[in-house]
Amino acid sequence: MATPTKLNTLCSLLMASLFAYSASVQLNDSDWYFWFSLYGGACVVNLVNWAISSKAIKHVAEGALWLGIFLFIRVIAESTLVDGVSGFWSLDLSERVIREKIGSGLVIISMILQLTASSLEAPPHKQQSKFPRYVEYGMAILVGFSYGLPFVFFVVQKGELKF
């Protein structure tokens, strides 16, 4: 495995904390077992994948990826076909289906980046190699979006933040 950078390690830990929080607030849902499994698996992968790369972690990441894709499609179908709540690109976090769509999308992107990072191998002539920039910056962009969107929606857009 390529040597993780400090930025990638920090981003993985931030995403793990976000997914841990997301898993903890799912227990009052009617379909909590889907969402708790999704966020719990994503939390574990982000928490340990930067330090250890093993087949077990890779299987958890693949499982979380496929569960995320399934739930993303389910939420899109529910929001557009059944409820007619919003469009595909809506970011209105006051709606449950939008939060679920964004959450499953974040897990999908995170698992793709983690699986890409874990599949990178050091070249034979070097002991260790660095992560490609697209993995490192992809995680940074993902962290910025996942922490920035709620801040903008709940603080800035609601007019509570005054300069």
C-alpha positions as CSV (number, residue, x, y, z in Angstrom):
1,M,0.0,0.0,0.0
2,A,1.1,3.5,-0.7
3,T,2.1,5.7,2.2
4,P,-0.8,7.8,3.4
5,T,-0.1,11.5,3.6
6,K,-1.1,13.6,6.6
7,L,-3.9,15.2,4.6
8,N,-5.4,11.9,3.7
9,T,-5.1,10.6,7.3
10,L,-6.8,13.8,8.6
11,C,-9.5,13.5,6.0
12,S,-10.1,9.9,6.8
13,L,-10.4,10.6,10.5
14,L,-12.8,13.5,9.9
15,M,-15.0,11.3,7.6
16,A,-14.9,8.5,10.2
17,S,-16.2,10.9,12.9
18,L,-19.0,12.2,10.6
19,F,-20.1,8.7,9.7
20,A,-19.9,7.7,13.4
21,Y,-22.2,10.6,14.3
22,S,-24.5,9.7,11.3
23,A,-24.7,6.1,12.5
24,S,-25.6,7.2,16.1
25,V,-28.6,9.2,15.0
26,Q,-30.1,6.5,12.8
27,L,-31.4,4.4,15.7
28,N,-34.8,6.1,15.8
29,D,-35.6,5.4,12.1
30,S,-37.9,2.7,11.0
31,D,-35.2,1.3,8.6
32,W,-32.3,2.0,11.0
33,Y,-30.6,-1.4,10.2
34,F,-29.9,-0.2,6.7
35,W,-28.5,3.2,7.6
36,F,-26.7,2.1,10.7
37,S,-24.9,-0.6,8.7
38,L,-24.0,1.8,6.0
39,Y,-22.6,4.5,8.2
40,G,-21.0,2.1,10.7
41,G,-19.2,0.3,7.9
42,A,-18.1,3.6,6.3
43,C,-16.8,4.7,9.7
44,V,-14.8,1.6,10.3
45,V,-13.2,1.7,6.8
46,N,-12.3,5.4,7.1
47,L,-11.0,4.9,10.7
48,V,-8.6,2.0,9.9
49,N,-7.9,2.0,6.2
50,W,-5.3,4.7,6.3
51,A,-3.4,2.7,8.9
52,I,-4.0,-0.9,8.0
53,S,-4.9,-2.4,4.7
54,S,-6.4,-5.9,4.8
55,K,-8.8,-8.0,2.9
56,A,-11.4,-7.8,5.6
57,I,-11.4,-4.0,5.5
58,K,-11.6,-4.2,1.7
59,H,-14.6,-6.4,2.0
60,V,-16.3,-4.0,4.5
61,A,-15.6,-1.2,2.1
62,E,-17.1,-3.1,-0.9
63,G,-20.1,-4.0,1.2
64,A,-20.6,-0.4,2.3
65,L,-20.2,0.7,-1.3
66,W,-22.9,-1.6,-2.6
67,L,-25.2,-0.9,0.2
68,G,-24.7,2.9,-0.4
69,I,-25.5,2.4,-4.1
70,F,-28.6,0.4,-3.2
71,L,-29.8,3.0,-0.7
72,F,-29.0,5.9,-3.0
73,I,-31.1,4.4,-5.8
74,R,-33.9,3.7,-3.3
75,V,-33.9,7.2,-1.9
76,I,-33.8,8.8,-5.4
77,A,-36.8,6.6,-6.5
78,E,-38.6,7.5,-3.3
79,S,-38.0,11.2,-3.5
80,T,-38.8,11.7,-7.2
81,L,-41.2,9.0,-8.1
82,V,-43.2,8.4,-5.0
83,D,-43.1,11.6,-3.0
84,G,-42.2,14.1,-5.6
85,V,-40.4,16.0,-2.9
86,S,-37.5,17.4,-4.8
87,G,-35.3,17.2,-7.9
88,F,-32.2,15.2,-8.1
89,W,-29.9,18.1,-7.5
90,S,-31.7,19.5,-4.5
91,L,-29.6,20.2,-1.4
92,D,-32.5,21.2,0.9
93,L,-31.4,19.6,4.2
94,S,-34.7,20.1,5.8
95,E,-36.1,17.2,3.9
96,R,-35.4,13.6,5.2
97,V,-34.9,12.1,1.7
98,I,-32.4,14.8,0.7
99,R,-30.3,14.1,3.9
100,E,-30.4,10.4,3.1
101,K,-29.5,11.0,-0.6
102,I,-26.5,13.1,0.4
103,G,-25.5,10.7,3.2
104,S,-25.5,7.7,0.9
105,G,-23.7,9.7,-1.8
106,L,-21.0,10.7,0.7
107,V,-20.5,7.0,1.6
108,I,-20.3,6.0,-2.0
109,I,-17.6,8.6,-2.9
110,S,-15.7,7.9,0.3
111,M,-15.7,4.1,-0.3
112,I,-14.5,4.6,-3.9
113,L,-11.6,6.8,-2.7
114,Q,-10.8,4.3,0.1
115,L,-10.8,1.3,-2.2
116,T,-8.7,3.2,-4.7
117,A,-6.2,4.1,-1.9
118,S,-6.0,0.6,-0.6
119,S,-5.4,-0.9,-4.0
120,L,-2.4,1.2,-4.7
121,E,0.8,-0.7,-4.4
122,A,4.4,0.6,-4.1
123,P,6.4,0.2,-7.2
124,P,8.9,-2.7,-7.2
125,H,12.0,-0.4,-7.2
126,K,10.8,1.7,-4.2
127,Q,9.8,0.7,-0.7
128,Q,6.9,3.2,-0.4
129,S,5.1,5.5,-2.8
130,K,2.8,8.4,-2.3
131,F,-0.9,8.6,-2.8
132,P,-2.0,10.1,-6.1
133,R,-3.2,13.6,-5.8
134,Y,-6.7,12.7,-7.0
135,V,-7.2,10.5,-4.0
136,E,-5.7,12.9,-1.6
137,Y,-7.6,16.0,-2.9
138,G,-10.7,13.9,-3.5
139,M,-10.8,13.2,0.2
140,A,-10.2,16.8,1.1
141,I,-13.0,18.0,-1.2
142,L,-15.3,15.4,0.3
143,V,-14.5,16.6,3.8
144,G,-15.0,20.2,2.7
145,F,-18.4,19.4,1.2
146,S,-19.7,17.2,3.9
147,Y,-18.8,19.6,6.7
148,G,-19.5,22.8,4.7
149,L,-22.9,22.0,3.4
150,P,-24.6,21.7,6.8
151,F,-22.8,24.9,8.0
152,V,-24.0,26.8,5.0
153,F,-27.5,25.4,5.1
154,F,-28.2,25.7,8.9
155,V,-26.1,28.8,9.8
156,V,-25.5,31.0,6.8
157,Q,-28.7,30.4,4.8
158,K,-30.9,30.7,7.9
159,G,-29.5,34.1,8.5
160,E,-28.1,33.3,12.0
161,L,-24.6,34.2,11.1
162,K,-24.0,38.0,11.0
163,F,-20.8,39.7,10.1
